[in-house]
Amino acid sequence: MRVLTYILGAVLGLFIILAVVFYTQVRIADPVLEEERITDTRIDTLGLNYYTYGKSALKLNDKGLWELHLVGAPYERGVAFGALGKSLMGQKEEAFIGEIRNRVPSEAFLNFLKYLVGWFNRDMDEYVPQEQLLEIYGSSQLMADHFDYIAPKFHRALSYHGAHDIGHALQNMNLVGCTSFATWQEQSEGKRLLIGRNFDFYFGEDFARDKVVAFYRPDQGYKFMSVTWAGFSGVVSGMNEKGLTVTLNSAKSDIPTKGKTPVSLIARQILQYASTIQEAYEIAASFDSFVAETFLIGSKLDGKVGLIEKSPGKTALHFAEDDRMIITNHFQSKELFPDPLNQEYVGEQVSTYRYQRVEQLLDSLQPITAAKAATILRDKAGLDGKNIGLGNEKAVNQLIAHHSVIFSPDELLVWVSAAPYQLGEYVAYDLKQVFADEPGAAPASYAYTDSLTIAADPFLASPAYKQYEYFARTRDRIQHYMFTGKGDPLSEEEVKAFEESNPNSFLTWYYLGDYFKNQEDWQRAIGYFEKGLTKEIARTSERKHMQEGINLCREKLNND
């Protein structure tokens, strides 16, 4: 009977997979083009890492940031994005797929995930504005051919725009914590509005490379800038010519059953078409999202910030009671703060801890300047300056940020962090100057304003940073070894070096505990877990993991 059940289950599973493949292959059609399809995608090379395509241009500056200027109608600028960034897009997709393979080594499970994501995103095109569909379609024409076995190019491009949503929905137990804050009036020097944010989206070192600072001059809506990566038309951090800013912070979500509008594309619509907080709220409320998200909106016209909190069922607008606002990863509005999932996340105590640390820093440093905002965004300590080790999720700077940004909407100034993380220079851009240039003119020089750039963090040149680099490499090696069983085990010298690389972090002992449990060295695993429990632990679930690890190891020892 059990064998028959397995056979029937396998047949049913195969039928479902074939149905999914058929449905997703025929369901999402290429968008209808009103203009003639562009087939000439040749670019002009004006110098080393300096390219133009029609009126658009891409240039690598001497700070390590790619400066992208896009002009024109949706499909036109999409093709320009793809043509100029073709090589970078291929590298990003290679890094993205490679990291997925590192984390999910089973080919069978990878195939299952492919069909699952295809089913999940089966109707996404119905929820994306036509303008954005055309832009994404245009850039997707230039995507790499050798990943067509996963899905057609346009399907892949749409799915990648939902990767942020799917990623944080499926890893709720390990929600990565971004941090944002804003000050104005008496809290800021000169009473100007200042906004700082860390975008802690980490998908491996290869994906973190080659940040793009994009300057859009669309044929409709407002000119805007966005910090992004090749092929990504969504917005996670950006400011428009009206001094309206948008930054995204993930919130706790249920695992959804169907894709709707990716939050980055909602943010893109806000940035391109809103000039006030109310207009941004109305745009956000008009879309259905499939994950919970917060949109921090800064507005030059309003002279303050507003927080749009959005769940799949509700959209709320929250304002601060004084002249500053702090956003970590929990809802704050009266409508969504009581939400059970939000309360569950608050109970983890990591988001509230980071919130309190930002409060302390703002209190000690006000009035806030752009340089002081950088100091806050780079802070690696715990409450009261406690040494909680490096890479702790309770810290503002977790040393995983894809990028970090500071906005001054009143002056139309933005500072973008150069690699690595938020440790490099904060490179300054004056949008008044950038957008004053004649549209379509190839930039003769870099777009940034060097005199306003904030210096790199001295930590970057310290021995402690070198130790952290060793910690991060070895951490990734341990994870890869345990996920895949591939690679060499750690030598005793490497174990010792890992212990010394980040001794104040619970993560050092957490990973070694897991590693030796995997090696079935029960006694040694217990020792590492017990050491980890003496440190400042980020999440209650991580404390529970180590306690359960100790119990399991003791059980194994007692049974031997």
N, C-alpha and C positions, 0 to 999 in steps of 0.2 A: 504493500500500500504506500509506504514511504517513497519507494522508487518511482511509482506511478505519479505521485504528487510532485516529485522533483521534475519528471519529464514534462508534465502538464505546465508546471511553473516555467520551465525553460522555454517551451513553445510559446507560452503567453508573453514571456519577456522578449523573445525574438520578434514576435508580432508587434509589440509595442514599439520596440526600437525601429523596426522597418517603417511603421506608421509615422513615427516621429521624423525619420529621415525624409520620407516622402513629403510630409506636411511642411517641414521647414524649407525644403528645397523649392517647393512650388509656391509657398505662402508669401514670402517676402520678395516682391518684384523690384527691379531697378526703378527709381523714380522717373517719371515722364519729363523729358527735357523740352523746354520751350524754345531753346536755342539749338544751334547745330552742335553736334557732339565734337569735342575738341580732340584731335588726334595727334597734333604736333606738340610734344611735351619736351622738346629740346630746350636746354637752359644755356645761358651765356655765362662763361667764367671770366670774371673781371680781375681776379687775383686769387691768392691762396685762401681757400675757405670763404670765397666771396662770389655769390651767384645771383643772377637775375633771370626772371621769366616774365616777359611783358613788362608790366608796371610794378611787379612785386620783386622782392629781393630777400636774400638770406645771407647773413655775414656772421662769422665767428669773431667776437671781440677778444681783446687781449686779457680779459678777465675770465675767459672760459665759458662765456654765455653766448648762445646763438641769438642774434637779433633778427627777427623775421618781420618784414613789412608786407602786408597783404592788402590788395586793392581790388574793388570791383564787385560784381554780382556774385551770388552764392556759388554757382557751379564753376564760374571762372576762377574765383579765389580758392576754391577747393582743389582744382587742378593745379593751380600755382603752388599751393601748400604741398601737394603730392610730388610735383615735379622738382621743386627746390629741396624738399626734405626726403626724397626717395631713399637715399642711402641711410639716413638716420631712421626712417620708418622701418626699414628692413632690420637694422640693428635693434630697435626697440621691440619689434615682434619676436626676433630671435631671443632676446633677453627674457621677454615675457613667457614665451613657450618653454624656454630652457628652465626658468625658475619653477614653472608648473611641474615640469618633469622631475626636478629635484625634490619637490614636495610630494609628488604623486608618482612614484616610480613604476607602478603597475600599469602595463599597457592596456589591460582589460578595463581597469578602473578609469584610465584616461579616456578610453573610448566611450565608456558610460557617461563620464562627465561631459564629453563633447555633445552627446545627444541630449543630455539633461539641460545643458545651457541653451542648445538649439530650441528645445521645447519651451524652455523658460522665456526666451526672447522671441517667440514665434510671431507675436503681434506688435513688436516694439515700434515698427515703422508707423503704425496707426497713432502713436502717442508722441511722435517727434514732429515739430513744425516742418513744413515743406522746405523752407529756406535752409534749415539745418540738414535735412536729408540730402538736398542737392550739394551742399558743401562737402558733406561726408562722402557722398558718392563720388564727387570729383577727385578727392584725394585718394579714395580707395582704388581708383584705376591704376595707381602707381605702386600699389602694394606688391610684395614679393610673390612670385608665382609658386615657389616651392612649399608654401603653406596652404595651397588650394585644396589639399587633401582634407584639411580640417573643415573648411566651408568656403563658399565663394567669397571673393574679396569684399564686396559690399556687406554681406552678412557678418563677416569677421569684424569689419570696421564698426558696424553698429554695436556688436557685442562688446567690443573693447571700450566703447563709450559707456557701457553699463558695468564695466569691471569694478569700479569703485563701489557701486551699489551692491553687486553680487558678493564681492569680497567681504565687505563689512557685515552683510546679512548672514553669510555662511560661517563667519568666524566670530560670532557674538561673544563666545567665551574668551576671545582674545582681541577685543575691539581695540584698535590702535588709537591712542589718545592725542588728538590735535589740541593746540592751545591758541586762543585769540584773546585780545583785550583792546579796549579803546578808552581814551581819555579826552576830555574837552573842558572848556571854560577854566575854572580855577585849578583843575588837575593837570593842565598842560601849560608848558611855557608859551607865553603869548596868547593863551586861551584858544589856540588852534586845535582842531580835531586831529588826533593821531590814532592810528590803528596798527597793531602788530599781530602777526600770526605765524605759527609754525605748521606746515603741512606735513604731518608725520605719516606719509604713505610710503612704505618701504617694500619693494619687491626685488631686492637684490641690488648689488653694487652696479651691475651693468645697466639696469633699468634707470638707476639714479643719475647716470651720466648724461651729458649733453642737454642740459636744461634750455628751453626756448623761451625767450621774452618776445611775445608776439604783439605787434601793433597793427590793429585792424582799421581800415578805412572802408567800411561797407557802403554799398550804394543806398542802403536804407538804415535808419537808426543812427545811433551815436558812434563816433570813433571811440575805440577802447584799447587797452592793453591787457594782456593775460600772461601769467607764467604757466607754461604748459610743456608738452613734449611733442615730438614729431608725430603728425597724423591725428592729434587729439584736438578736436574743435570745441570740446566742452570747456567750461571755466571752473576752476577751483579757487583761484585768487586773481582778482583783477580790478581795474578802475577805468571809468569812462571819462570822456572830455567834460562832462558836467560835474565831475568830482563825486560820482557815486561809486562805491566800492562793494564788492561781494567776496566773501570768503566762506568756505564750507567746513562744517564740523559734523562728523558722524554722531548719530545717537543710537540708542539701543532699539533693535528692530526684531520683529518676528521674521522667520524665514518665509519669504513670499512664495506664491505659487505661480505668479505670472508677471512678466516684465511690463512695466509701463514707461513713464518718461524718466530717463536717467537724471539724477539731481544735477549733474554737471551741465546738462543741456537746459535745465530750468534756470540755472545760474547764468548761463550764456544769454538766454532770452532777457533776463533782468538787466544784465550789463549793457546789452545793445539797445534796449528800449526804455529803460527807466531812468528818471532823473531825481526822484524823491523816494523816501521810504515807503510812502503809501502806494506809489506806482509799483514799486518792487513787490509789495505785499499782494497787490491785485494780480500781478503776473504769476507769482508763486501759487496763489490760491486757485488759479485757472487750470493748473496742471494736476494730474494724478501721478504721484510718485509711488514707488513700490517699496521704499525703505524710509526709515525715519532719518531726518537730517535737520540741521540748523543752518540758517543763512544769516550771517552777520552782515548787515547793510549799513555802510557809512554814507553820509550825505552832506556834501558841502552846502546845499540849499537849505537843509534842515538844521545844520550845525550840530549834529549828534548822530548816534547810531540807533538802530532798531534791530531786534532779533526776531527773525521769522522762523518759527519752529513748525516743522511739518512732519506729520505721520501719514501713513496711507489713508487715514480717515479724517484727519483734522489739519487745519492750518491756523496757527495763532501768531499774533504780533505782540512782542514783549518789549517794554522800555525800562531803562534803569531808573531808580529813584534818585540817584545823584549824578555827578558828572563823570562817571566811568562805568564800564561794563566789562565783565570777565566771562569768557566762554570756555569751558573745557568740553565735556561730552555728555552732560545731562541736561534735560529740559528744565527751564526755569519758569515758564509762564503758568498762570493759575489753571489754564486749560489742560496742559500736558504734564506738568510736574507730578500730579498724582498717578499718572499712567503706571500700571503694574510693572511693565518692563523697565520704565525709567527708574522706579523705586528699587527694582532688583539691581540695576546698575549702580545707583547711588549707594546701595548696601555693600558694593565691592570696595568702596572707600577710596578708590584711586582718583576718580574725577574730582571729588570734593577736596581731597588732599592737595591736588595740583591747583585747584581754585584758591585755596587758602594760601598757598605759596605765592601765587601771583598777587594776592592782596597784600601780603607782607612786602613784596618788592615794590609795588606801586606806592605804598605808604612811605617806604624809606627813601624813594628816589624822586618823588614829586617835587616840583612840577616836571612832567615828563617831556623829554626832547626825543628826537629820532635816535640819537646815540644812546640815551638811557633805555629806549625801547629795545634796542639791539642787546643791551646788557641783560634785560629781562628775558628775552627770547633765547639767550645763550646760557641761562642759569642752569647749572647741573646739580644743585644742592636740594636738600629736602627742607622741611619746615625749620625755621630758626637757623638756617645755614648748615644743617646737619649733613655730614658726609654719608650719603646713601648709596655710594658706588656709582659707576657710570652705566648709562643705559637703562636706568630704572624708570618705569612708566610713571612714577609719581613725580618725576622731575619735569620741569618745563622743557628743557633740552634733553631729549632721550637719545641723541646722536643717531637718529634714523631719518631725519627730515629730508624729503625730496627737495623742498625749498622753504625758505622763510622770507617774509615780506613785511615791509613797513610802509604805510600810506599816510600822506598828508594831503587830504582832499582839498583844503583851502588853497594850497599852493600848487596843486596838481603834480606833486612829487611822489615818487615811489622808489623804494630801495629794495633790491632783489639780492638775496644771498648768493655768493659764488661758492662753489664746492670747496671742501666737503660739508655737507649738512648746512648749518648756519654758522660755521666757523670761519669761512672765507670772508672776503670783503662784502659789505652791503653796497652794491653798485647802484648809484643814484640815476634816476631817469626823470627829466623834466618834461611832462607831457605837453605843456604849452609850447615848448621848443620843438619836440618831436612832431606834433601834429601841425605846427606852423609851416613845416616844409611842404613844398609843392607836391601834391599827391602823385605818386608814380615815379617821382624822380629817384634814381638809384642813390642811396646815401653815400655821400663822399667820405664821411668819417663815421666813427662809432656813434651810436645814439645816446650813450650815457654821458652824464656830466661829472667829470672826474673830481672837480673841486668839492663836490658834496658827498663823495663816497666815504663810507665809514670803514675804518681800518679793520683788518682781520683780527680775530680773537687770539691773544697771545698764547692761549692753550694749544693752538694748532702747532706751535713750534716747540712744545714742551715734551720732556721724556714721558710724561703721563699719557699724552696722546699716542705716542708710539706703542706704549703698553696696551692702550685701548684697541689699537689696530690689531695687535696680536690676539687680544681677547675676542674681537669680532670675527677674525678669520677662523680661530679655533672653535668658537661657538657654532659657526656655520658648518664647519667640518664635522663636529659632533652630531649636529642635527642630520646632516646628509648621511653619515654613517649609520645612524639609528633608523632613518627612514628607508634607506636602500640596502643596507648591509654591504655597501661598496666602500672601498678605500681602506687605508691601513689604520689599525687601532692606535691609540695614543701611546707613545713611549712614556716611561716614568719621568724622563726629563721634560717632556711636553706637558704632562699632567702638572708637574711642579711649576713650570712657567705659566700655565693657565691659572693656577691658584694665585700666583703673585701678580698677574696682569690686572686684576680687578677685585682685590680681596674684600672690599667693603660692600660689594654688591651681592645680594642674595642669589642673583642669577648664576654667578660662578659656581656656587655650591649646588644650586638647583640642577644645572646641566651635568655636573660631575656625578651627582646622585643618580640621575637618570642614566648616565653613561654606564656606571658600574652596576646598576640594576640590570641593564641590558646585557652586561657581561656576566651576570649571575654571581658577581662578587658582592654578596648580600651585606656582609659586615662593613665593607668599605663604603657601600652605598648609604648605609645607615649613618655613618659618620659624617658624610657630606651633607645629607639631608638635615641632620641635627645642627650642623654649622649654619646652614642656610636659614633655619628657623630663628637664629639669633639676630638676623639682619632685618633691615626695614624692607618688608615684603610688599610688593605692589598690590596684589589682589588677594582677597580672602580665598578665592578658588586656587591660587597658587600655593598658599599656605596649606590648604586642604590636600593638594596634590602631594606635597612633601610629607605630610603626616601619613597619608595613605601609603606612600612609598615605604616609609619606615615600618608600618604595620605589615605590609606584604613581605618585606625582607625578613622581618622577625619570624613571620609565619614560615617562610622557607627554611630559615635556620633551625627552627624547632622541629621541622619535618625531616630534616636530614639525619 
